[in-house]
């Protein structure tokens, strides 16, 4: 199975900050990498698919990049509603479609 | 608007069974593969099982293989998860999620999720 490692596990930042979260799969996954946002008590929400494609309705301050074994999710200017937990997921190989362990973004 | 509503969760003793359901609306159900994803309280997401639009392609996580069975009824716009021989480690919030493809594969992603149903396995 492909293991997904996110860093950091948690992050404190302020409104207006630029934030970057990293996801590293245990093997190359081309660009088959998705990012989800989850707020407390809510279901995950798709942000980015295919490493860099913004899901419809997602603000443009969110962006994704990378390929192979190194991916990043960037929030260009943090807004109060962005404080949440973020997960990456690979969809390269046959099941299981593994998720990263999550990055909790908290208010500083 | 897409709606996915899970049901069937609850408190069950170890070794017993439970059947989860997911009622879908707002989209053409048989245009999408579907998945179950679970989340342990306070922890991360784990893909559990997925099924193609026509039920011909099915997959399971190793942790549930041989104990859980996924199925769907396209006439009823419903997804199911039959969970047998439940263990304490199966305790989680179970989400159903909609794939963008007919058959899940490279490039799949889940563009809609239900709100989840909680399964607690305890004596």
Interface residues (C-beta under 8 A of the other chain):
Chain A: X1 X30 X32 X34 X36 X42 X43 X44 X45 X46 X49 X50 X55 X87 X89 X91 X92 X93 X94 X95 X96 X97 X98 X99 X100 X101 X102
Chain B: X35 X37 X44 X45 X46 X47 X50 X59 X60 X61 X62 X95 X100 X104 X105 X106 X107 X108 X109 X110 X111 X113 X114 X115 X116
